[in-house]
Amino acid sequence: MEICDGDLVRQARAGDAAAFRLLVERHWPSARARATRLCGRADDADDIVQEAFLRAFMALDRLRDPDRFGAWLDGIIRNVHRAAGRQEPLMLLAEWPEGLHPVSALGLPSADDLDRAEVLRAAVADLPDGQRRAVELYYYADLPAAQIAGSPGAAKASLHKARRRLRTHITAHRPDLIPVTSRRTAMTTVRIACAEPHTDTRPDGSPAIGHILVVLADDPGHRAMGLWLRTRQGMALWRILGRLPRGSEAGQPQHDGPAADLPAREYSPEDLAGQLLAAAGGSLTGVDIDELGPNVLAARIEVTGPAGTRQVTAPPGSALALAAALEVPVRVPDALMDRLAIPVTGHDLLRPFADRIPARRSGPRSAPQNLAFADGLDGWLIRGRSRAEVTGAHGNDYAVTAADGTAALSAAVPQPFGDICLGQEWLADDYHGATVTLRAEVRSQDVSGDAELSLDIVSQPQSHGQDREIHPPPSDQAQPVQRVHRDRQHLSETITGTRGWTRYQITGRVPADAEHMGFEITLAGPGRVWLRNVELARTS
């Protein structure tokens, strides 16, 4: 029996970290589709969804109707999109003006916690109907034994049988989890080694910082982990690391005297936060980086004061900026570090991550180019959720190649994360008012998920840059006006299974206010697709 959203929200509020992970897994596809419709770019959509889930986790106690989690999340996605469009000046936690909420006493779930939760879920699903219902009502719905069976004795008998079957099941399938001991998650202390900006190109051709690569180094283990943060999350950290006194590292003080002996440095909001904590009799004692769910990274800031020790959830960039400014330890769960870190040698920690940096956009040109792949993949954009994933753990789940006039997208692992896209973008100025047709030949092999060939036409807002107002249909209840920055036509053809070379054709009309256009082929999941003989033509 599938647990409803409302019950998962209530369990997450009570400190069940696996419950929020289930919410992320359940709502990720629809959230990404919503974000893509709003912003028109797949890689921007992934950033918006990551931030929206983090905001939802931090504000979960303010959700009045837990059963409407999906609708509430849609509103957060719209707010994140608007905030990204406004490009407000960076402020410390400016996007969360209300009080932040502490997480459970055990903090964020580790990979081990989530693994155990999945094993237990599978074991409970294997129980006979009566025993499974008794477990769900007693342990998950928190009902007394008298309310889950005809008598307390019958309920206890069902629970006893269920526990015995669960132990037998887990012992047979995962003996490493027997017995399960209660202990704190093992953590690795890391050094914030560097924060390096990477430049993208805006549609008008001007440069803009797209992401900031942050490297967390485990020096004793000779390994490092990379995080690709959105500009607004990583800018403060980049600024702080750039002004640290020569010879010192964030989180690794290398001076013996008092702070007053250090060279003067620029005053920042992070410095103010430290002074405010000290004035209140508190201090920042550590920052932990962990996952809330797939592709949703968060930080737990540990604050000690007169009332005791509390943990506050925050965006990773803001938390790391505080750690760098106040020189407090940064930690990562051992399981996460083991999964994501790569071996490093020497002092150049950026080089090992060079081939894992998300592909930079070259920006729209005046027209498509290199459609016959005569110059390999020159002029083509490679992007997708696998490469935009914040930890970079799935950057090599897919491979993209081109030779002899044909491009190929293929899964490099049995169960790849997200998707991979190969496409082009160009300015729509020369196509205003025309009808255009995209033609291409596609072949597929063992595509068990979905592959898609698509044509996108993105229009400018009306009223010289003002938001366009979309009024919903009349109803009995007042509804807010939705404002979007762009209109986007997404025309597509779906490819599945194994098929020989098949010619596809997609036609769309370009409005007079179109800003840019693009086409791409996308692979989501196992399998392989090939693309050749691409053509874009005016048909009227």
Secondary structure as GFF3:
##gff-version 3
##sequence-region A 1 540
A	DSSP	alpha_helix	5	13	.	.	.	ID=ss1
A	DSSP	alpha_helix	17	39	.	.	.	ID=ss2
A	DSSP	alpha_helix	42	58	.	.	.	ID=ss3
A	DSSP	three_ten_helix	60	62	.	.	.	ID=ss4
A	DSSP	three_ten_helix	66	68	.	.	.	ID=ss5
A	DSSP	alpha_helix	69	86	.	.	.	ID=ss6
A	DSSP	alpha_helix	111	125	.	.	.	ID=ss7
A	DSSP	alpha_helix	129	135	.	.	.	ID=ss8
A	DSSP	pi_helix	136	140	.	.	.	ID=ss9
A	DSSP	three_ten_helix	145	147	.	.	.	ID=ss10
A	DSSP	alpha_helix	152	173	.	.	.	ID=ss11
A	DSSP	three_ten_helix	175	177	.	.	.	ID=ss12
A	DSSP	beta_strand	187	201	.	.	.	ID=ss13
A	DSSP	beta_strand	207	218	.	.	.	ID=ss14
A	DSSP	beta_strand	223	230	.	.	.	ID=ss15
A	DSSP	alpha_helix	231	243	.	.	.	ID=ss16
A	DSSP	three_ten_helix	259	261	.	.	.	ID=ss17
A	DSSP	alpha_helix	269	279	.	.	.	ID=ss18
A	DSSP	beta_strand	283	293	.	.	.	ID=ss19
A	DSSP	beta_strand	296	305	.	.	.	ID=ss20
A	DSSP	beta_strand	308	314	.	.	.	ID=ss21
A	DSSP	alpha_helix	316	326	.	.	.	ID=ss22
A	DSSP	beta_strand	330	333	.	.	.	ID=ss23
A	DSSP	alpha_helix	334	340	.	.	.	ID=ss24
A	DSSP	beta_strand	342	343	.	.	.	ID=ss25
A	DSSP	three_ten_helix	351	356	.	.	.	ID=ss26
A	DSSP	beta_strand	381	383	.	.	.	ID=ss27
A	DSSP	alpha_helix	385	388	.	.	.	ID=ss28
A	DSSP	beta_strand	398	403	.	.	.	ID=ss29
A	DSSP	beta_strand	406	411	.	.	.	ID=ss30
A	DSSP	beta_strand	420	427	.	.	.	ID=ss31
A	DSSP	three_ten_helix	429	431	.	.	.	ID=ss32
A	DSSP	beta_strand	435	459	.	.	.	ID=ss33
A	DSSP	beta_strand	468	470	.	.	.	ID=ss34
A	DSSP	beta_strand	482	484	.	.	.	ID=ss35
A	DSSP	beta_strand	487	509	.	.	.	ID=ss36
A	DSSP	beta_strand	514	524	.	.	.	ID=ss37
A	DSSP	beta_strand	528	538	.	.	.	ID=ss38
###
